[in-house]
């Protein structure tokens, strides 16, 4: 949007920062687990590349979660990255209507568990 001269400011900066922080904590936890696991099993790095690409496509980076049909949407909500992205979209766009299943507490719990397990 910046390239087109549009001014993009979040309507709720704290919510956007919370989404970024929880996504960072989730990524840190995954990284800690994978780095510890790759010292034991070196092939984990190859598996992680495949899984991370798969997670990228089902995380809702390229599409909002509400356009996914209902039988699949409930499955996608198990992915914590979906929750982080939807939280950030809510913080940026005041008219954005997020799906009812989006939860800050779910993302916080998963992120804290991964960081704790990784340490």
Secondary structure as GFF3:
##gff-version 3
##sequence-region A 1 119
A	DSSP	three_ten_helix	2	4	.	.	.	ID=ss1
A	DSSP	alpha_helix	13	40	.	.	.	ID=ss2
A	DSSP	alpha_helix	44	58	.	.	.	ID=ss3
A	DSSP	three_ten_helix	65	67	.	.	.	ID=ss4
A	DSSP	alpha_helix	70	76	.	.	.	ID=ss5
A	DSSP	alpha_helix	80	92	.	.	.	ID=ss6
A	DSSP	alpha_helix	104	118	.	.	.	ID=ss7
###
